[in-house]
Amino acid sequence: MFTANYKNNVQGVVLLDCTSPEIMLSYKNSVPLLNRLFPAMRTVGLLRLINAKEAAEKPFPPDIPVSMIVAVQPGDENYPQYQEFMERQAAWVNQLEKGRLYTLTGRHYIHHYAPDDICDIIISMAQR
């Protein structure tokens, strides 16, 4: 949302182990149940869902490079949802003129496991 609103202040966007807006929006049917189970909106991710809706409506400007970095653990490919998740992530980032999807071995909080790789990706963005 910041990039869409303040394009002149952004040279590139790095998304660390995020979920595409389309995937977040597919979770919307579970929000009322979660709100009853957990009263804190932040706990259930309701604020993320609202932001996902706005992000889906305001795509990144075409001249801004976007790198989506996804953490992948050995064995993830054995889960039935993995292939669909990765296809949806790739479809979302590939619709961007300067979008690229990277997978790095590690767990959530990938910046703890692959900081040098992330730095290399950021540096390579300047060349796009």
N, C-alpha and C positions, 0 to 999 in steps of 0.2 A: 504494500500500500504506500509506503514511504517513497519507493522508486517511482510509482505512477504519479504521485503528487509532487515530487521534488526531483524530477529527472535530471536537472542541471547539477544537482549535488551528488549524483551517484555515477561512479565509473564502472561498476560491476557488482554483481550479487553472488554470494556464496551461500548455498543452502546446505547446512550440515545435518544429514540424517533426518530430513524433514519428510512430510507427507504431502503429496500434491493436493490442491484444493478439491479436486474431484473425488479423491478417496475420502477426505474428511467429510465432504458433503454426503457421501453414501452412508455415513454413520448417524445421520440426523434422526432416523427413526428410533434410535436407542436413547436419545437425549431425555425425553420425558421420564422414562424409567430410571435413568441415572440420576436425574434431579430429585426424584423421590428417595432414592437410596443414599445419596450424598448431597447434602444441602449446599456445599461450597461449589460455586460455579467453576472455579479454577481447578478443583479436584477432578471434576468430570470432564473438563475440556470444553465446556460450553463456550467459553470465550474464544478458544481456538476455532470452534465451529463457526462462530459469527465472523471471525477474521477470514476463515477459509471462503465463506460466501463472498465477502468483499474482494478478496484476492482473485477469486475466479472471475469476478465481474470487471476487474481492472488488471489486465495482463501487463507483463513487463514491456516497456518500450522496446521496439525492435532493434535499436542500436546499442542496447545495454547487454554485455555478456553476462550470462547466468550459468553458474556451475552448480549442479545438484550432486552432492556427495552422499552416497548411501553406504551404510555399514553393513557388511555381509559376514556372517560367521560360517565356518565350515559346517555343512549339513543343512543349511537353510534351504538349499535346493530340494531337499526331501519333503518339505512341507507343501501341501497342495496349494495353499494361498500364495506361496512365494512367487511362482511364475506370473500369476495374474498381477500381483503387487508390482513386480519389476516392469511388466509390460505397461501398466498404467503410469508408473513413474516416467518411463522412457517416452511414452506418448505425450505426456504433459510437457516435459522439458524439450522434446524434439519439435514441438510446435513453435518454439521460440527461435527466431532467426539466428541468434548467437547462443543457443542453449546447448549444454552438454551434460551428459550423465556419467558419473564416475562411481565405480564400486571399489571400496577399500575393505580389506579384511580387518575386522574388529567388531566390537559391540557398540551399542548405543553410547553416545558421547565419544564418537570416533576421533575427535581431536585429542583425546587422551592416548589413543593407540597408534595413530598415524599422523603426527603433527608435521613431519617432514614432507610427506606426500601431499598434505593439504597446502603447505607453503608452495610446493612445486605447481600445484593446480592454480593457485592464486597468481603466481608469477606468469604462468602461461596465458592467463586471461588478458594480460596486457598486449599479447601478440595477436589477439583476435580482432 
